[in-house]
Amino acid sequence: MIENKTVTAIILVAGNSTRFGQNRNKNFELVNGKSILSYSINAFNKNNYVDNIIVVIKQDDKETVEQIIDKENITKKINIVLGGNSRQESVYNAIKNTISDIVIIHDGARPAIKQEYINNAIEEMSNFKGVTIGVKSKDTIKITDDNGIVINTTKRSNTWVIQTPQCFNREILLNLHEKYKDTEVTDDCMLLEKDDYKIKIIEGDYTNIKVTTYEDINIIREFLA
């Protein structure tokens, strides 16, 4: 039963925000009077399945993150963990700092995440070792070689744009991070795929965008309003 499993939410804010273009961490940008990170923390703080929260940060951002947390009425235990030089290292640092049965990993810069998707992802852990939220691609996706020559075209109905949160059996994910520590991956599902675990995709929606460029602020402001 999933109710008997302990769950740690891991919120990633240790990226460089290079494409944001404002020489600051996008997670601290104010939207409708609150930081982007605040929305993400609060989403997991009020979730009934989540037992505790880890926020993964850069050393230089520690004071700012502590100030953001202090301003919120956080009822769950929340810890700060230093990230690494990549998303992969940051996740690994976090999962080493919890003993929960399940970890649910989320990009801090996706502040519009809905409770139903958090719940659905955790509940599907009764059936799978890895679960992710995603949306069907609206566009035709073509696969090319390194020279930009088309090799194949995906079937649009089976092509997904992957979002977060992503949910995993913590012990399996930890072991796979150590097994493939020299292999670059862009999300944690890829680690499970390498060992032939089945990953369940839950269909989310297009409001769960990741703030990447400064122009995204206007979009997310409408969603959060």
C-alpha positions as protocol buffer text, in pm:
chain_id: "A"
residue {
  index: 1
  type: MET
  ca { x: 0 y: 0 z: 0 }
}
residue {
  index: 2
  type: ILE
  ca { x: 136 y: 340 z: -99 }
}
residue {
  index: 3
  type: GLU
  ca { x: 3 y: 490 z: 225 }
}
residue {
  index: 4
  type: ASN
  ca { x: 264 y: 290 z: 417 }
}
residue {
  index: 5
  type: LYS
  ca { x: 554 y: 429 z: 213 }
}
residue {
  index: 6
  type: THR
  ca { x: 757 y: 731 z: 317 }
}
residue {
  index: 7
  type: VAL
  ca { x: 800 y: 1005 z: 56 }
}
residue {
  index: 8
  type: THR
  ca { x: 1062 y: 1277 z: 22 }
}
residue {
  index: 9
  type: ALA
  ca { x: 1006 y: 1563 z: -221 }
}
residue {
  index: 10
  type: ILE
  ca { x: 1325 y: 1690 z: -384 }
}
residue {
  index: 11
  type: ILE
  ca { x: 1308 y: 2038 z: -535 }
}
residue {
  index: 12
  type: LEU
  ca { x: 1594 y: 2133 z: -766 }
}
residue {
  index: 13
  type: VAL
  ca { x: 1706 y: 2497 z: -778 }
}
residue {
  index: 14
  type: ALA
  ca { x: 2082 y: 2454 z: -825 }
}
residue {
  index: 15
  type: GLY
  ca { x: 2094 y: 2531 z: -1198 }
}
residue {
  index: 16
  type: ASN
  ca { x: 2272 y: 2826 z: -1353 }
}
residue {
  index: 17
  type: SER
  ca { x: 1962 y: 2989 z: -1512 }
}
residue {
  index: 18
  type: THR
  ca { x: 2180 y: 3075 z: -1814 }
}
residue {
  index: 19
  type: ARG
  ca { x: 1892 y: 3100 z: -2061 }
}
residue {
  index: 20
  type: PHE
  ca { x: 1695 y: 3321 z: -1821 }
}
residue {
  index: 21
  type: GLY
  ca { x: 1940 y: 3595 z: -1910 }
}
residue {
  index: 22
  type: GLN
  ca { x: 1900 y: 3815 z: -1602 }
}
residue {
  index: 23
  type: ASN
  ca { x: 2221 y: 3722 z: -1416 }
}
residue {
  index: 24
  type: ARG
  ca { x: 2017 y: 3577 z: -1130 }
}
residue {
  index: 25
  type: ASN
  ca { x: 1850 y: 3251 z: -1032 }
}
residue {
  index: 26
  type: LYS
  ca { x: 1509 y: 3232 z: -1199 }
}
residue {
  index: 27
  type: ASN
  ca { x: 1368 y: 3045 z: -899 }
}
residue {
  index: 28
  type: PHE
  ca { x: 1386 y: 3365 z: -695 }
}
residue {
  index: 29
  type: GLU
  ca { x: 1195 y: 3577 z: -946 }
}
residue {
  index: 30
  type: LEU
  ca { x: 878 y: 3726 z: -797 }
}
residue {
  index: 31
  type: VAL
  ca { x: 550 y: 3632 z: -964 }
}
residue {
  index: 32
  type: ASN
  ca { x: 234 y: 3786 z: -825 }
}
residue {
  index: 33
  type: GLY
  ca { x: 424 y: 3880 z: -509 }
}
residue {
  index: 34
  type: LYS
  ca { x: 586 y: 3542 z: -438 }
}
residue {
  index: 35
  type: SER
  ca { x: 904 y: 3378 z: -557 }
}
residue {
  index: 36
  type: ILE
  ca { x: 878 y: 3095 z: -809 }
}
residue {
  index: 37
  type: LEU
  ca { x: 1044 y: 2865 z: -555 }
}
residue {
  index: 38
  type: SER
  ca { x: 779 y: 2950 z: -294 }
}
residue {
  index: 39
  type: TYR
  ca { x: 503 y: 2811 z: -515 }
}
residue {
  index: 40
  type: SER
  ca { x: 690 y: 2484 z: -567 }
}
residue {
  index: 41
  type: ILE
  ca { x: 772 y: 2440 z: -198 }
}
residue {
  index: 42
  type: ASN
  ca { x: 414 y: 2509 z: -95 }
}
residue {
  index: 43
  type: ALA
  ca { x: 278 y: 2257 z: -345 }
}
residue {
  index: 44
  type: PHE
  ca { x: 470 y: 1974 z: -181 }
}
residue {
  index: 45
  type: ASN
  ca { x: 427 y: 2109 z: 171 }
}
residue {
  index: 46
  type: LYS
  ca { x: 49 y: 2073 z: 147 }
}
residue {
  index: 47
  type: ASN
  ca { x: 54 y: 1731 z: -23 }
}
residue {
  index: 48
  type: ASN
  ca { x: -78 y: 1454 z: 200 }
}
residue {
  index: 49
  type: TYR
  ca { x: 165 y: 1189 z: 72 }
}
residue {
  index: 50
  type: VAL
  ca { x: 485 y: 1391 z: 115 }
}
residue {
  index: 51
  type: ASP
  ca { x: 662 y: 1349 z: 450 }
}
residue {
  index: 52
  type: ASN
  ca { x: 954 y: 1587 z: 410 }
}
residue {
  index: 53
  type: ILE
  ca { x: 1121 y: 1817 z: 158 }
}
residue {
  index: 54
  type: ILE
  ca { x: 1478 y: 1866 z: 36 }
}
residue {
  index: 55
  type: VAL
  ca { x: 1570 y: 2180 z: -156 }
}
residue {
  index: 56
  type: VAL
  ca { x: 1888 y: 2141 z: -363 }
}
residue {
  index: 57
  type: ILE
  ca { x: 2078 y: 2465 z: -404 }
}
residue {
  index: 58
  type: LYS
  ca { x: 2403 y: 2633 z: -500 }
}
residue {
  index: 59
  type: GLN
  ca { x: 2620 y: 2747 z: -209 }
}
residue {
  index: 60
  type: ASP
  ca { x: 2586 y: 3112 z: -313 }
}
residue {
  index: 61
  type: ASP
  ca { x: 2206 y: 3091 z: -289 }
}
residue {
  index: 62
  type: LYS
  ca { x: 2186 y: 2943 z: 62 }
}
residue {
  index: 63
  type: GLU
  ca { x: 2093 y: 3266 z: 240 }
}
residue {
  index: 64
  type: THR
  ca { x: 1828 y: 3357 z: -17 }
}
residue {
  index: 65
  type: VAL
  ca { x: 1666 y: 3013 z: -2 }
}
residue {
  index: 66
  type: GLU
  ca { x: 1665 y: 3021 z: 379 }
}
residue {
  index: 67
  type: GLN
  ca { x: 1489 y: 3359 z: 367 }
}
residue {
  index: 68
  type: ILE
  ca { x: 1227 y: 3226 z: 124 }
}
residue {
  index: 69
  type: ILE
  ca { x: 1160 y: 2923 z: 345 }
}
residue {
  index: 70
  type: ASP
  ca { x: 1136 y: 3138 z: 658 }
}
residue {
  index: 71
  type: LYS
  ca { x: 865 y: 3352 z: 499 }
}
residue {
  index: 72
  type: GLU
  ca { x: 644 y: 3050 z: 428 }
}
residue {
  index: 73
  type: ASN
  ca { x: 433 y: 2856 z: 676 }
}
residue {
  index: 74
  type: ILE
  ca { x: 610 y: 2524 z: 618 }
}
residue {
  index: 75
  type: THR
  ca { x: 468 y: 2243 z: 831 }
}
residue {
  index: 76
  type: LYS
  ca { x: 689 y: 1959 z: 703 }
}
residue {
  index: 77
  type: LYS
  ca { x: 1054 y: 1904 z: 781 }
}
residue {
  index: 78
  type: ILE
  ca { x: 1259 y: 2079 z: 515 }
}
residue {
  index: 79
  type: ASN
  ca { x: 1634 y: 2047 z: 457 }
}
residue {
  index: 80
  type: ILE
  ca { x: 1876 y: 2224 z: 228 }
}
residue {
  index: 81
  type: VAL
  ca { x: 2134 y: 2019 z: 35 }
}
residue {
  index: 82
  type: LEU
  ca { x: 2413 y: 2154 z: -184 }
}
residue {
  index: 83
  type: GLY
  ca { x: 2390 y: 2056 z: -550 }
}
residue {
  index: 84
  type: GLY
  ca { x: 2667 y: 1943 z: -783 }
}
residue {
  index: 85
  type: ASN
  ca { x: 2802 y: 2052 z: -1120 }
}
residue {
  index: 86
  type: SER
  ca { x: 2510 y: 1892 z: -1304 }
}
residue {
  index: 87
  type: ARG
  ca { x: 2146 y: 1804 z: -1247 }
}
residue {
  index: 88
  type: GLN
  ca { x: 2256 y: 1443 z: -1216 }
}
residue {
  index: 89
  type: GLU
  ca { x: 2499 y: 1523 z: -933 }
}
residue {
  index: 90
  type: SER
  ca { x: 2241 y: 1741 z: -760 }
}
residue {
  index: 91
  type: VAL
  ca { x: 1982 y: 1463 z: -754 }
}
residue {
  index: 92
  type: TYR
  ca { x: 2242 y: 1216 z: -629 }
}
residue {
  index: 93
  type: ASN
  ca { x: 2338 y: 1449 z: -344 }
}
residue {
  index: 94
  type: ALA
  ca { x: 1972 y: 1474 z: -245 }
}
residue {
  index: 95
  type: ILE
  ca { x: 1885 y: 1104 z: -253 }
}
residue {
  index: 96
  type: LYS
  ca { x: 2189 y: 1031 z: -38 }
}
residue {
  index: 97
  type: ASN
  ca { x: 2036 y: 1261 z: 224 }
}
residue {
  index: 98
  type: THR
  ca { x: 1709 y: 1077 z: 272 }
}
residue {
  index: 99
  type: ILE
  ca { x: 1603 y: 726 z: 368 }
}
residue {
  index: 100
  type: SER
  ca { x: 1248 y: 749 z: 234 }
}
residue {
  index: 101
  type: ASP
  ca { x: 1099 y: 466 z: 30 }
}
residue {
  index: 102
  type: ILE
  ca { x: 1001 y: 702 z: -252 }
}
residue {
  index: 103
  type: VAL
  ca { x: 1151 y: 1024 z: -386 }
}
residue {
  index: 104
  type: ILE
  ca { x: 952 y: 1267 z: -598 }
}
residue {
  index: 105
  type: ILE
  ca { x: 1181 y: 1502 z: -790 }
}
residue {
  index: 106
  type: HIS
  ca { x: 1064 y: 1839 z: -918 }
}
residue {
  index: 107
  type: ASP
  ca { x: 1211 y: 2137 z: -1099 }
}
residue {
  index: 108
  type: GLY
  ca { x: 1173 y: 2436 z: -871 }
}
residue {
  index: 109
  type: ALA
  ca { x: 1106 y: 2645 z: -1182 }
}
residue {
  index: 110
  type: ARG
  ca { x: 774 y: 2463 z: -1246 }
}
residue {
  index: 111
  type: PRO
  ca { x: 562 y: 2659 z: -996 }
}
residue {
  index: 112
  type: ALA
  ca { x: 221 y: 2573 z: -1145 }
}
residue {
  index: 113
  type: ILE
  ca { x: 231 y: 2203 z: -1059 }
}
residue {
  index: 114
  type: LYS
  ca { x: -110 y: 2073 z: -949 }
}
residue {
  index: 115
  type: GLN
  ca { x: -185 y: 1845 z: -656 }
}
residue {
  index: 116
  type: GLU
  ca { x: -355 y: 1587 z: -875 }
}
residue {
  index: 117
  type: TYR
  ca { x: -33 y: 1523 z: -1067 }
}
residue {
  index: 118
  type: ILE
  ca { x: 173 y: 1489 z: -750 }
}
residue {
  index: 119
  type: ASN
  ca { x: -86 y: 1246 z: -614 }
}
residue {
  index: 120
  type: ASN
  ca { x: -114 y: 1049 z: -937 }
}
residue {
  index: 121
  type: ALA
  ca { x: 264 y: 1010 z: -966 }
}
residue {
  index: 122
  type: ILE
  ca { x: 301 y: 884 z: -610 }
}
residue {
  index: 123
  type: GLU
  ca { x: 1 y: 651 z: -635 }
}
residue {
  index: 124
  type: GLU
  ca { x: 138 y: 489 z: -952 }
}
residue {
  index: 125
  type: MET
  ca { x: 444 y: 385 z: -752 }
}
residue {
  index: 126
  type: SER
  ca { x: 231 y: 90 z: -639 }
}
residue {
  index: 127
  type: ASN
  ca { x: 272 y: -46 z: -992 }
}
residue {
  index: 128
  type: PHE
  ca { x: 603 y: 94 z: -1120 }
}
residue {
  index: 129
  type: LYS
  ca { x: 954 y: 182 z: -1001 }
}
residue {
  index: 130
  type: GLY
  ca { x: 954 y: 505 z: -1200 }
}
residue {
  index: 131
  type: VAL
  ca { x: 680 y: 751 z: -1295 }
}
residue {
  index: 132
  type: THR
  ca { x: 689 y: 1087 z: -1472 }
}
residue {
  index: 133
  type: ILE
  ca { x: 448 y: 1359 z: -1572 }
}
residue {
  index: 134
  type: GLY
  ca { x: 441 y: 1452 z: -1941 }
}
residue {
  index: 135
  type: VAL
  ca { x: 228 y: 1599 z: -2217 }
}
residue {
  index: 136
  type: LYS
  ca { x: 169 y: 1481 z: -2571 }
}
residue {
  index: 137
  type: SER
  ca { x: 376 y: 1667 z: -2826 }
}
residue {
  index: 138
  type: LYS
  ca { x: 174 y: 1923 z: -3021 }
}
residue {
  index: 139
  type: ASP
  ca { x: 431 y: 1923 z: -3299 }
}
residue {
  index: 140
  type: THR
  ca { x: 575 y: 1670 z: -3538 }
}
residue {
  index: 141
  type: ILE
  ca { x: 913 y: 1554 z: -3404 }
}
residue {
  index: 142
  type: LYS
  ca { x: 1190 y: 1444 z: -3640 }
}
residue {
  index: 143
  type: ILE
  ca { x: 1505 y: 1255 z: -3539 }
}
residue {
  index: 144
  type: THR
  ca { x: 1825 y: 1358 z: -3721 }
}
residue {
  index: 145
  type: ASP
  ca { x: 2186 y: 1251 z: -3736 }
}
residue {
  index: 146
  type: ASP
  ca { x: 2468 y: 1480 z: -3618 }
}
residue {
  index: 147
  type: ASN
  ca { x: 2461 y: 1661 z: -3953 }
}
residue {
  index: 148
  type: GLY
  ca { x: 2095 y: 1756 z: -3927 }
}
residue {
  index: 149
  type: ILE
  ca { x: 1977 y: 1496 z: -4176 }
}
residue {
  index: 150
  type: VAL
  ca { x: 1638 y: 1343 z: -4091 }
}
residue {
  index: 151
  type: ILE
  ca { x: 1656 y: 976 z: -3994 }
}
residue {
  index: 152
  type: ASN
  ca { x: 1304 y: 921 z: -3872 }
}
residue {
  index: 153
  type: THR
  ca { x: 977 y: 1091 z: -3777 }
}
residue {
  index: 154
  type: THR
  ca { x: 809 y: 999 z: -3453 }
}
residue {
  index: 155
  type: LYS
  ca { x: 443 y: 908 z: -3429 }
}
residue {
  index: 156
  type: ARG
  ca { x: 294 y: 1216 z: -3268 }
}
residue {
  index: 157
  type: SER
  ca { x: 41 y: 1026 z: -3057 }
}
residue {
  index: 158
  type: ASN
  ca { x: 328 y: 833 z: -2897 }
}
residue {
  index: 159
  type: THR
  ca { x: 565 y: 1129 z: -2858 }
}
residue {
  index: 160
  type: TRP
  ca { x: 578 y: 1298 z: -2519 }
}
residue {
  index: 161
  type: VAL
  ca { x: 733 y: 1613 z: -2377 }
}
residue {
  index: 162
  type: ILE
  ca { x: 854 y: 1515 z: -2032 }
}
residue {
  index: 163
  type: GLN
  ca { x: 794 y: 1737 z: -1731 }
}
residue {
  index: 164
  type: THR
  ca { x: 837 y: 1697 z: -1356 }
}
residue {
  index: 165
  type: PRO
  ca { x: 761 y: 1573 z: -1098 }
}
residue {
  index: 166
  type: GLN
  ca { x: 920 y: 1234 z: -1150 }
}
residue {
  index: 167
  type: CYS
  ca { x: 879 y: 962 z: -888 }
}
residue {
  index: 168
  type: PHE
  ca { x: 1114 y: 674 z: -808 }
}
residue {
  index: 169
  type: ASN
  ca { x: 1192 y: 395 z: -570 }
}
residue {
  index: 170
  type: ARG
  ca { x: 1475 y: 567 z: -382 }
}
residue {
  index: 171
  type: GLU
  ca { x: 1696 y: 262 z: -335 }
}
residue {
  index: 172
  type: ILE
  ca { x: 1679 y: 168 z: -703 }
}
residue {
  index: 173
  type: LEU
  ca { x: 1749 y: 524 z: -814 }
}
residue {
  index: 174
  type: LEU
  ca { x: 2042 y: 556 z: -575 }
}
residue {
  index: 175
  type: ASN
  ca { x: 2197 y: 233 z: -701 }
}
residue {
  index: 176
  type: LEU
  ca { x: 2154 y: 341 z: -1064 }
}
residue {
  index: 177
  type: HIS
  ca { x: 2311 y: 680 z: -1000 }
}
residue {
  index: 178
  type: GLU
  ca { x: 2616 y: 501 z: -864 }
}
residue {
  index: 179
  type: LYS
  ca { x: 2617 y: 243 z: -1143 }
}
residue {
  index: 180
  type: TYR
  ca { x: 2597 y: 503 z: -1420 }
}
residue {
  index: 181
  type: LYS
  ca { x: 2781 y: 790 z: -1253 }
}
residue {
  index: 182
  type: ASP
  ca { x: 3003 y: 835 z: -1560 }
}
residue {
  index: 183
  type: THR
  ca { x: 2708 y: 836 z: -1803 }
}
residue {
  index: 184
  type: GLU
  ca { x: 2544 y: 1171 z: -1877 }
}
residue {
  index: 185
  type: VAL
  ca { x: 2165 y: 1172 z: -1855 }
}
residue {
  index: 186
  type: THR
  ca { x: 1918 y: 1459 z: -1876 }
}
residue {
  index: 187
  type: ASP
  ca { x: 1655 y: 1313 z: -1646 }
}
residue {
  index: 188
  type: ASP
  ca { x: 1640 y: 1032 z: -1393 }
}
residue {
  index: 189
  type: CYS
  ca { x: 1404 y: 819 z: -1600 }
}
residue {
  index: 190
  type: MET
  ca { x: 1694 y: 756 z: -1836 }
}
residue {
  index: 191
  type: LEU
  ca { x: 1882 y: 573 z: -1561 }
}
residue {
  index: 192
  type: LEU
  ca { x: 1595 y: 329 z: -1508 }
}
residue {
  index: 193
  type: GLU
  ca { x: 1554 y: 288 z: -1883 }
}
residue {
  index: 194
  type: LYS
  ca { x: 1916 y: 171 z: -1904 }
}
residue {
  index: 195
  type: ASP
  ca { x: 1831 y: -122 z: -1678 }
}
residue {
  index: 196
  type: ASP
  ca { x: 1502 y: -195 z: -1859 }
}
residue {
  index: 197
  type: TYR
  ca { x: 1265 y: -73 z: -1590 }
}
residue {
  index: 198
  type: LYS
  ca { x: 925 y: 30 z: -1724 }
}
residue {
  index: 199
  type: ILE
  ca { x: 853 y: 400 z: -1679 }
}
residue {
  index: 200
  type: LYS
  ca { x: 491 y: 511 z: -1652 }
}
residue {
  index: 201
  type: ILE
  ca { x: 402 y: 847 z: -1809 }
}
residue {
  index: 202
  type: ILE
  ca { x: 104 y: 1027 z: -1658 }
}
residue {
  index: 203
  type: GLU
  ca { x: -53 y: 1286 z: -1882 }
}
residue {
  index: 204
  type: GLY
  ca { x: -34 y: 1629 z: -1725 }
}
residue {
  index: 205
  type: ASP
  ca { x: -116 y: 1961 z: -1888 }
}
residue {
  index: 206
  type: TYR
  ca { x: 55 y: 2248 z: -2064 }
}
residue {
  index: 207
  type: THR
  ca { x: 31 y: 2489 z: -1770 }
}
residue {
  index: 208
  type: ASN
  ca { x: 306 y: 2297 z: -1591 }
}
residue {
  index: 209
  type: ILE
  ca { x: 575 y: 2481 z: -1784 }
}
residue {
  index: 210
  type: LYS
  ca { x: 933 y: 2524 z: -1669 }
}
residue {
  index: 211
  type: VAL
  ca { x: 1037 y: 2887 z: -1651 }
}
residue {
  index: 212
  type: THR
  ca { x: 1341 y: 2896 z: -1879 }
}
residue {
  index: 213
  type: THR
  ca { x: 1355 y: 3239 z: -2041 }
}
residue {
  index: 214
  type: TYR
  ca { x: 1249 y: 3574 z: -1901 }
}
residue {
  index: 215
  type: GLU
  ca { x: 955 y: 3578 z: -2142 }
}
residue {
  index: 216
  type: ASP
  ca { x: 812 y: 3276 z: -1959 }
}
residue {
  index: 217
  type: ILE
  ca { x: 743 y: 3496 z: -1656 }
}
residue {
  index: 218
  type: ASN
  ca { x: 444 y: 3658 z: -1827 }
}
residue {
  index: 219
  type: ILE
  ca { x: 304 y: 3316 z: -1917 }
}
residue {
  index: 220
  type: ILE
  ca { x: 345 y: 3167 z: -1571 }
}
residue {
  index: 221
  type: ARG
  ca { x: 200 y: 3480 z: -1412 }
}
residue {
  index: 222
  type: GLU
  ca { x: -129 y: 3413 z: -1590 }
}
residue {
  index: 223
  type: PHE
  ca { x: -130 y: 3045 z: -1493 }
}
residue {
  index: 224
  type: LEU
  ca { x: -63 y: 3120 z: -1126 }
}
residue {
  index: 225
  type: ALA
  ca { x: -322 y: 3397 z: -1114 }
}
